[in-house]
Amino acid sequence: MAGTGAVARRTYGGRSAGERRAERRERLLMAGLELFGTEGYAASSIEKLCTHAGVSTRNFYEEFASREDLLMALHDRIIEQAFQAVFGAFEDVAEAPIRERFTRAVRAFVTTTASDPRWARVSYVEVIGVSNAVEQHRIAWREKWARFLVAEAERAVDRGEAESRDFHLGAVALIGAVNELVHHWSMSGGKRSLDDVIAEIVRVATAAVTAP
């Protein structure tokens, strides 16, 4: 009987404590996406997030140390998906000319991060200037992207498509240009086509790698 009681305490409604906790965490992430992505980080208190998610503030602090922690977890989710999409795009056209490789990779990045206007707002607006911790988080992602782009530029050198040089500053500049252009597009309300934005980013990216 003691064993049966222990099982009963660990499960509720057919779900384990771990499953219920994972569901609460997911609801908080979805609340963060909705509120940060529509009303903004500054306007979204922990109490408001908890109400939207249908959880208690105690549940919140069981999953996240702070609103910043929730914001960074949400940003991680978005950018990790974008990173994997870009990596997959480069892999799919590994032997193609540089312009085609960049076109596929840029399209993968843009269609992932801007597929939902809330994702775009979190990625390009709400993570900027929140706090030192969030800035360090954002910069760490920027450096990861920069290393990834430098590696791709160096592969272009190996193929004879570019001259060897230090590509790091160019990679950082490209990341800034991409972020601004995608944010501009996401906020334009359809005034610019996605293909126009992708073409412009590809021109900038190709020039950043192949310019002498």
C-alpha positions in Angstrom: 0.0 0.0 0.0 2.9 2.4 0.7 4.2 1.9 -2.8 0.8 2.6 -4.3 0.5 5.8 -2.3 3.9 7.0 -3.5 2.9 6.4 -7.1 -0.3 8.4 -6.5 1.6 11.3 -5.0 3.9 11.4 -8.1 1.0 11.3 -10.6 -2.1 13.4 -11.1 -4.6 13.1 -13.9 -2.3 10.5 -15.5 0.7 12.9 -15.6 3.8 12.7 -13.5 5.2 15.7 -11.5 7.9 16.1 -14.1 5.4 16.2 -17.0 3.2 18.8 -15.1 6.3 20.9 -14.5 7.3 20.7 -18.1 3.8 21.8 -19.1 3.9 24.8 -16.8 7.3 25.8 -18.2 6.0 25.6 -21.7 2.9 27.7 -20.8 5.3 30.3 -19.3 7.4 30.3 -22.4 4.3 30.8 -24.6 3.0 33.5 -22.3 6.4 35.2 -22.6 6.2 35.0 -26.4 2.8 36.5 -26.5 3.3 39.3 -24.0 7.0 40.2 -24.8 6.1 39.8 -28.5 3.1 42.1 -28.5 3.1 44.4 -25.4 6.9 44.3 -24.9 9.2 43.1 -22.1 8.9 46.3 -20.0 5.1 46.1 -19.9 5.0 42.4 -18.9 5.3 41.8 -15.2 5.8 38.4 -13.6 2.2 38.6 -12.3 0.9 39.3 -15.8 2.9 36.4 -17.3 1.6 34.0 -14.6 -2.0 35.1 -15.2 -1.6 34.6 -18.9 0.1 31.2 -18.4 -2.4 30.1 -15.7 0.3 29.3 -13.1 1.3 30.8 -9.7 4.2 33.0 -9.0 5.7 30.1 -7.0 5.5 28.0 -10.2 7.2 30.8 -12.1 10.2 30.9 -9.7 10.5 27.1 -9.9 11.3 27.4 -13.6 12.9 30.8 -14.0 15.0 33.0 -11.7 13.6 36.2 -13.2 11.8 37.7 -16.2 15.3 38.1 -17.8 15.8 34.4 -17.4 12.5 33.7 -19.2 13.4 36.2 -22.0 16.8 34.6 -22.5 15.2 31.1 -22.6 12.7 32.3 -25.2 15.4 34.0 -27.3 17.5 30.8 -27.1 14.6 28.8 -28.5 14.1 31.1 -31.4 17.8 31.6 -32.3 18.6 27.9 -31.9 15.9 27.1 -34.5 17.3 29.7 -36.8 20.9 28.5 -36.3 19.8 24.9 -37.2 17.9 26.1 -40.2 20.9 28.1 -41.5 23.3 25.2 -40.9 20.9 22.8 -42.7 20.6 25.2 -45.7 24.4 25.4 -46.1 24.6 21.6 -45.8 21.9 21.2 -48.5 23.9 23.3 -51.1 27.4 22.6 -49.9 28.8 22.4 -53.4 26.9 25.3 -54.9 28.4 28.7 -55.7 28.7 31.2 -52.9 25.7 33.4 -53.9 23.4 30.4 -54.0 24.7 29.2 -50.6 24.1 32.6 -49.1 20.6 32.9 -50.7 19.5 29.6 -49.2 21.0 30.3 -45.8 19.5 33.9 -45.6 16.1 32.6 -46.6 16.3 30.0 -43.9 17.2 32.6 -41.3 14.6 35.1 -42.3 11.7 32.7 -42.7 12.6 31.2 -39.3 13.1 34.3 -37.1 10.3 36.4 -38.8 7.8 33.6 -39.4 5.9 35.0 -36.4 5.9 38.8 -35.8 6.3 38.0 -32.0 9.5 36.0 -32.8 10.8 39.0 -34.7 10.0 41.5 -31.9 11.7 39.3 -29.3 14.7 38.6 -31.5 15.3 42.1 -32.8 13.8 44.5 -30.2 13.1 43.1 -26.8 16.4 41.5 -26.1 18.4 44.8 -26.7 19.4 46.9 -23.7 17.4 45.0 -21.0 20.3 44.4 -18.6 23.9 43.5 -18.5 23.0 39.8 -18.3 20.8 39.9 -21.3 23.3 41.9 -23.3 26.0 39.3 -22.5 23.6 36.6 -23.6 22.9 38.4 -26.9 26.6 39.1 -27.5 27.4 35.4 -26.9 24.9 34.5 -29.6 26.4 37.2 -31.9 29.9 35.7 -31.4 28.6 32.2 -32.2 27.1 33.5 -35.4 30.3 35.3 -36.2 32.4 32.2 -35.8 29.9 30.3 -38.0 30.1 33.0 -40.8 33.9 33.2 -40.6 34.1 29.4 -41.1 31.8 29.7 -44.2 34.0 32.6 -45.5 37.1 30.5 -45.0 35.5 27.7 -47.0 34.9 30.2 -49.8 38.6 31.0 -49.7 39.4 27.2 -50.0 37.1 27.1 -53.1 38.9 30.1 -54.7 35.8 32.3 -54.3 37.4 34.8 -52.0 40.8 36.0 -50.9 42.2 35.0 -47.5 41.9 37.7 -44.8 40.5 38.3 -41.3 36.7 38.0 -41.7 35.6 38.6 -38.1 34.8 42.3 -38.4 32.9 41.7 -41.6 30.9 38.9 -40.0 29.9 41.2 -37.1 28.9 43.9 -39.5 26.9 41.4 -41.5 25.0 40.2 -38.5 24.1 43.8 -37.6 22.9 44.5 -41.2 20.9 41.3 -41.3 19.2 42.1 -37.9 18.3 45.6 -39.0 17.0 44.6 -42.4 14.9 41.7 -41.1 13.5 43.9 -38.4 12.7 46.6 -40.9 10.9 44.1 -43.1 9.0 42.6 -40.2 7.7 46.1 -39.2 7.0 47.3 -42.7 3.6 45.7 -43.0 4.2 44.2 -46.4 5.6 47.4 -48.0 8.7 45.4 -49.0 8.7 41.9 -50.3 10.6 39.2 -48.5 12.5 38.4 -51.7 13.7 42.0 -51.9 15.1 41.8 -48.3 16.7 38.5 -48.9 18.3 39.7 -52.2 19.7 42.8 -50.4 21.2 40.7 -47.5 22.7 38.3 -50.1 24.4 41.2 -51.9 25.8 42.5 -48.6 27.0 39.0 -47.5 28.6 38.2 -50.8 30.4 41.5 -50.9 31.6 41.1 -47.3 33.2 37.8 -48.2 34.4 38.3 -51.8 35.5 42.0 -51.7 39.3 42.3 -51.9 
